[in-house]
Amino acid sequence: MTGHLDVSEPDGLSHLYALKAQGSGVTTFQPVAEIAGYSAVVYANGGEGPGVCNLAIGVRDDMMYVLTTQLFKGNPKYEDPCGLLERFAEFAVQHLRHAQ
């Protein structure tokens, strides 16, 4: 599992919504319940498969917190990698808030 603050897109999470609306660059796009009060989306640009998930959380208008996981077969969360990321993201975003 990896996580990082993505400031490469000045529109933050809105960038993924724009790609989805344009029909380009996003092969999976699914808004999920808010993470620690922030909008979040499960997305992919190809590479979908069992045990794989990408989650972007709009922590600011110009910044996303992006989490990615690729679980191995046999992992108890292999069939629900996005559920695992959502739970971890809640903890991580709360930690980021306290670290500011």
Residue frames relative to the residue before (quaternion, step in Angstrom):
aa qw qx qy qz dx dy dz
M 1.0000 0.0000 0.0000 0.0000 0.00 0.00 0.00
T 0.0457 -0.7797 0.6243 0.0146 3.53 -0.99 0.88
G 0.0350 -0.7814 0.6224 0.0284 3.53 -1.25 0.46
H 0.1060 0.7915 -0.5978 0.0705 3.54 -1.09 0.70
L 0.4642 -0.6198 0.5456 0.3204 3.53 -1.28 0.41
D 0.1676 -0.7981 0.5759 0.0576 3.56 -0.71 1.10
V 0.0174 -0.8026 0.5951 -0.0382 3.55 -0.51 1.23
S 0.4112 0.7441 -0.4484 0.2760 3.59 1.27 0.20
E 0.7225 0.3383 -0.2250 0.5593 3.60 1.20 -0.41
P 0.3636 -0.7706 0.4759 0.2178 3.62 -0.39 1.16
D 0.6664 0.4844 -0.3085 0.4755 3.61 1.24 -0.31
G 0.3946 -0.7504 0.4566 0.2696 3.59 1.27 0.08
L 0.8423 -0.1090 0.1099 0.5163 3.56 -0.99 -0.90
S 0.5552 0.6116 -0.3854 0.4114 3.59 1.13 -0.53
H 0.5625 0.6018 -0.3818 0.4191 3.58 1.16 -0.55
L 0.6673 0.4860 -0.3071 0.4735 3.60 0.93 -0.84
Y 0.6272 0.5233 -0.3341 0.4702 3.59 1.04 -0.74
A 0.6480 0.5134 -0.3154 0.4659 3.60 1.01 -0.79
L 0.6384 0.5152 -0.3312 0.4662 3.60 0.96 -0.80
K 0.6404 0.5186 -0.3207 0.4669 3.57 0.98 -0.84
A 0.6664 0.5075 -0.2989 0.4572 3.61 0.90 -0.93
Q 0.6848 0.4711 -0.2751 0.4832 3.58 1.06 -0.74
G 0.3947 -0.7298 0.4673 0.3053 3.56 1.23 -0.39
S 0.6524 0.4977 -0.3244 0.4705 3.56 1.13 0.53
G 0.8410 0.2899 -0.1808 0.4195 3.52 -1.19 0.62
V 0.7527 0.3004 -0.1999 0.5507 3.61 1.18 -0.18
T 0.1801 -0.8114 0.5504 0.0788 3.56 -0.60 1.13
T 0.7405 0.1565 -0.1284 0.6408 3.57 1.30 -0.37
F 0.1123 0.7754 -0.6130 0.1025 3.57 -0.95 0.88
Q 0.1941 0.7799 -0.5673 0.1793 3.56 -0.49 1.21
P 0.3058 -0.7318 0.5769 0.1953 3.61 -0.49 1.14
V 0.1525 -0.7737 0.6109 0.0695 3.56 -1.09 0.78
A 0.7095 -0.4202 0.3313 0.4586 3.56 -1.30 0.11
E 0.6335 -0.5472 0.3842 0.3895 3.56 -1.13 0.64
I 0.2602 -0.7248 0.6213 0.1444 3.51 -1.21 0.73
A 0.8299 -0.1302 0.0415 0.5408 3.59 -0.50 1.20
G 0.7377 -0.4286 0.2220 0.4721 3.59 1.05 0.79
Y 0.6496 0.4975 -0.3128 0.4823 3.60 1.28 0.04
S 0.5427 -0.6001 0.4785 0.3412 3.57 -1.16 0.64
A 0.0369 -0.8047 0.5922 -0.0184 3.54 -1.08 0.78
V 0.1193 -0.7847 0.6078 0.0240 3.53 -1.22 0.69
V 0.2808 -0.6737 0.6529 0.2023 3.54 -1.14 0.77
Y 0.0801 0.8140 -0.5651 0.1078 3.57 -0.75 1.03
A 0.0221 -0.7690 0.6358 0.0629 3.53 -1.35 0.16
N 0.2604 -0.7215 0.6212 0.1604 3.50 -1.31 0.51
G 0.7232 -0.2500 0.1615 0.6232 3.54 1.09 0.78
G 0.6949 0.4906 -0.3295 0.4096 3.57 -1.21 0.19
E 0.3640 0.7257 -0.5092 0.2856 3.58 1.22 0.29
G 0.2632 0.7543 -0.5785 0.1646 3.53 -1.17 0.55
P 0.7186 -0.4280 0.3108 0.4514 3.56 -1.27 0.11
G 0.8259 0.2374 -0.1845 0.4770 3.55 -0.98 0.85
V 0.6594 0.5091 -0.2915 0.4701 3.60 1.29 -0.10
C 0.1471 0.7793 -0.6018 0.0944 3.57 -1.03 0.81
N 0.1275 -0.7391 0.6569 0.0774 3.54 -1.23 0.73
L 0.0393 -0.7974 0.6017 -0.0232 3.56 -0.86 0.98
A 0.0869 -0.7861 0.6113 0.0292 3.58 -0.84 1.02
I 0.1250 -0.7803 0.6120 0.0299 3.56 -0.94 0.99
G 0.3409 -0.7560 0.5275 0.1844 3.57 -0.77 1.05
V 0.0702 -0.8442 0.5312 0.0138 3.60 0.13 1.27
R 0.7570 0.0305 -0.0555 0.6504 3.59 1.32 -0.30
D 0.6651 -0.4983 0.3599 0.4239 3.58 -1.22 0.27
D 0.7787 0.3087 -0.1514 0.5248 3.57 1.14 -0.62
M 0.7421 0.3582 -0.2013 0.5296 3.60 1.23 0.29
M 0.1269 -0.7609 0.6323 0.0709 3.53 -1.12 0.81
Y 0.2643 -0.6763 0.6511 0.2210 3.52 -1.26 0.50
V 0.1046 -0.8251 0.5552 -0.0020 3.57 -0.52 1.21
L 0.0808 -0.7774 0.6237 0.0099 3.54 -0.90 1.04
T 0.0480 -0.7862 0.6161 -0.0046 3.54 -1.04 0.83
T 0.0121 0.7870 -0.6168 -0.0042 3.54 -1.08 0.73
Q 0.0427 -0.7452 0.6644 0.0383 3.51 -1.26 0.58
L 0.1226 -0.8355 0.5355 0.0153 3.52 -0.08 1.36
F 0.4310 -0.6871 0.5261 0.2556 3.54 -1.17 0.63
K 0.6062 -0.5346 0.4393 0.3921 3.54 -1.18 0.59
G 0.7044 0.4007 -0.3266 0.4864 3.54 -0.92 0.90
N 0.5434 0.5768 -0.4067 0.4546 3.58 1.24 -0.33
P 0.5171 -0.6692 0.4252 0.3226 3.63 -0.84 0.86
K 0.7173 0.4062 -0.2490 0.5084 3.63 1.17 -0.40
Y 0.2828 0.8066 -0.4785 0.2008 3.58 1.29 0.22
E 0.7186 0.4380 -0.2453 0.4812 3.60 0.97 -0.84
D 0.7816 0.2266 -0.1326 0.5658 3.63 1.22 -0.27
P 0.0337 0.8420 -0.5377 0.0292 3.61 0.67 1.03
C 0.6345 0.5309 -0.3428 0.4450 3.61 1.06 -0.64
G 0.6062 0.5423 -0.3487 0.4657 3.59 1.08 -0.67
L 0.6281 0.5229 -0.3226 0.4775 3.57 1.03 -0.80
L 0.6723 0.4982 -0.3009 0.4573 3.59 0.87 -0.93
E 0.6370 0.5316 -0.3381 0.4442 3.59 0.95 -0.80
R 0.6663 0.4844 -0.3080 0.4760 3.60 0.94 -0.82
F 0.6640 0.4916 -0.3076 0.4721 3.57 0.93 -0.86
A 0.6329 0.5558 -0.3269 0.4286 3.58 0.99 -0.86
E 0.6009 0.5602 -0.3580 0.4439 3.59 1.00 -0.77
F 0.6729 0.4813 -0.2810 0.4864 3.58 0.90 -0.94
A 0.6867 0.5071 -0.2923 0.4311 3.59 0.81 -1.02
V 0.6770 0.4823 -0.3037 0.4656 3.60 0.88 -0.88
Q 0.6148 0.5249 -0.3503 0.4731 3.59 1.01 -0.70
H 0.6450 0.5183 -0.3112 0.4674 3.58 1.01 -0.84
L 0.6347 0.5265 -0.3264 0.4619 3.60 0.99 -0.81
R 0.6300 0.5410 -0.3366 0.4440 3.58 0.98 -0.82
H 0.7044 0.4658 -0.2652 0.4654 3.57 0.91 -0.93
A 0.6540 0.5258 -0.3092 0.4475 3.59 1.17 -0.50
Q 0.5230 0.6619 -0.4156 0.3400 3.61 1.21 -0.27
